[in-house]
Amino acid sequence: MLNSLARLALTATAIAPVGFTYAFVAFFNDALKAMFWLLAGSVVLVVICLWVLRTTRSRRAPAAERHKITTVEPADRENMAIMLLYLLPLFTADFDKLNWVMWVPTIAIFAFIAVTSHSYFFNPLLGAFGWHFYRVGTPQNVTNILITKRTIRKGDQDIFGIELGDYVILETEK
């Protein structure tokens, strides 16, 4: 259950900036009702994700396991391709002329790919809330994504965390 819930929550916040961008376009086209619903939906998605992560990493969370990491590097280099999806609505000056027949399937396909692949961890909004994403290597030569509130500058250490899914670890409080 946690695996699916965490994956959906992380995917939702990866998609939330699209809603914020549409809301921005709607505001400048006096589509205030649409702007309100887009903002509200995006904020709700972010709040739910933050709640899932906070609850999962808390001291009351399921028992965390010790993970030995040998290498560490930032895991936010893939963001340029996703940023294009976030910015595309800005190229349409008129909110009423947005081609929803194209946009809804595009966002749905993006969400499907994100939730079924290992790219759902990319969350620019979570970075704004102090979350960091790292690629960490293990002694078994497996690379995982580590989601943490800490800044990690060196490998060769132990962390305590919960596996959110395949190759994704959420560092927990000690």
C-alpha positions in Angstrom: 0.0 0.0 0.0 2.7 2.5 0.9 4.5 1.8 -2.3 1.5 2.7 -4.4 0.4 5.6 -2.3 3.9 7.1 -2.2 4.4 6.6 -6.0 1.0 8.3 -6.7 1.8 11.2 -4.3 5.2 11.8 -5.9 3.7 11.6 -9.4 1.0 14.1 -8.4 3.5 16.7 -7.3 5.5 16.1 -10.4 2.4 17.1 -12.4 1.2 19.9 -10.1 3.4 22.6 -11.8 1.4 22.0 -15.0 -1.7 23.1 -13.1 0.0 26.2 -11.7 1.1 27.1 -15.3 -2.4 26.7 -16.6 -3.7 28.8 -13.7 -1.2 31.5 -14.6 -2.5 31.5 -18.2 -6.1 31.5 -17.0 -5.5 34.5 -14.7 -4.3 36.6 -17.6 -7.3 35.6 -19.7 -9.8 36.5 -17.0 -10.8 32.8 -16.6 -10.8 33.2 -12.8 -13.1 30.2 -12.1 -10.7 27.9 -14.0 -7.7 29.5 -12.3 -9.2 28.8 -8.9 -9.8 25.1 -9.6 -6.4 24.6 -11.2 -4.7 26.3 -8.2 -6.8 24.4 -5.7 -6.2 21.1 -7.3 -2.5 21.6 -7.6 -2.2 22.8 -4.0 -4.1 19.8 -2.8 -1.8 17.4 -4.7 1.3 19.0 -3.1 -0.2 19.0 0.4 -1.1 15.3 0.1 2.4 14.4 -1.1 4.0 16.4 1.7 1.7 14.6 4.2 2.6 11.2 2.8 6.3 11.9 3.0 6.2 13.4 6.4 4.1 10.6 7.8 6.3 7.9 6.2 9.5 9.4 7.5 8.3 10.1 11.0 9.3 8.2 14.1 5.9 6.5 14.1 6.5 5.1 10.6 7.1 1.5 9.8 10.5 0.2 10.9 13.3 1.7 8.8 16.1 -0.4 7.5 19.8 0.4 7.5 21.2 1.1 4.0 24.9 1.3 3.2 25.7 3.8 0.6 29.0 4.0 -1.2 28.5 6.9 -3.7 26.3 9.9 -3.9 25.4 12.4 -6.6 22.5 14.8 -7.2 19.5 13.3 -9.1 17.9 16.3 -10.6 19.6 16.4 -14.0 16.6 15.1 -15.9 14.5 18.2 -15.1 15.0 20.1 -18.4 12.8 17.7 -20.4 10.0 17.9 -17.8 10.3 21.7 -17.5 9.2 21.9 -21.2 5.9 20.2 -20.2 5.5 22.8 -17.5 6.2 25.8 -19.8 4.2 24.7 -22.9 0.9 26.3 -21.8 2.7 29.7 -21.7 3.1 29.6 -25.5 -0.7 29.9 -25.8 -1.7 33.4 -25.2 -5.4 32.7 -25.0 -6.7 30.3 -22.3 -9.9 29.6 -24.3 -7.8 28.5 -27.3 -5.9 25.9 -25.4 -6.3 22.6 -27.2 -7.6 20.5 -24.3 -8.1 17.5 -26.6 -4.3 17.5 -27.0 -3.3 18.7 -23.5 -5.4 16.2 -21.4 -4.0 13.1 -23.1 -0.5 14.6 -23.0 -0.6 15.1 -19.3 -2.2 11.7 -18.8 0.5 10.0 -20.8 3.2 11.9 -18.8 1.6 10.8 -15.6 1.3 7.2 -16.8 5.0 7.2 -17.8 6.1 8.8 -14.6 4.1 6.4 -12.3 5.1 3.3 -14.2 8.8 4.2 -14.6 11.4 5.3 -12.1 11.1 9.0 -13.0 8.3 9.8 -10.5 10.8 10.9 -7.9 11.6 14.2 -9.8 9.7 16.9 -8.0 10.7 20.5 -8.4 8.1 21.5 -5.9 9.4 19.2 -3.2 12.8 20.8 -3.7 11.2 24.1 -2.8 10.1 22.5 0.5 13.6 21.4 1.3 13.6 17.8 0.0 16.7 16.6 -1.9 17.1 13.8 -4.4 20.3 11.8 -4.8 21.5 8.8 -6.7 23.2 6.6 -4.2 25.3 3.5 -4.9 25.4 0.4 -2.7 28.1 -2.1 -2.1 26.2 -4.5 -4.4 26.6 -2.0 -7.3 22.9 -1.1 -7.3 21.9 2.6 -7.8 18.9 3.9 -5.8 17.2 7.2 -5.6 17.4 8.7 -2.0 14.8 11.2 -1.0 15.9 13.1 2.1 15.7 16.4 4.0 19.4 16.4 4.5 22.2 17.6 2.2 24.5 14.7 1.6 28.0 15.5 0.4 29.8 12.1 0.9 29.2 8.5 0.3 30.5 5.6 2.4 28.0 6.0 5.2 24.9 4.3 6.5 21.4 5.8 6.2 18.1 4.7 7.7 15.2 4.6 5.3 12.1 3.0 4.0 11.9 1.6 0.5 9.0 3.4 -1.3 9.3 1.3 -4.3 11.9 -0.3 -6.6 15.1 1.7 -6.3 13.6 4.5 -4.2 14.5 5.0 -0.6 13.0 7.7 1.7 15.4 8.5 4.5 13.6 8.4 7.9 14.1 10.2 11.2 16.4 8.4 13.6 
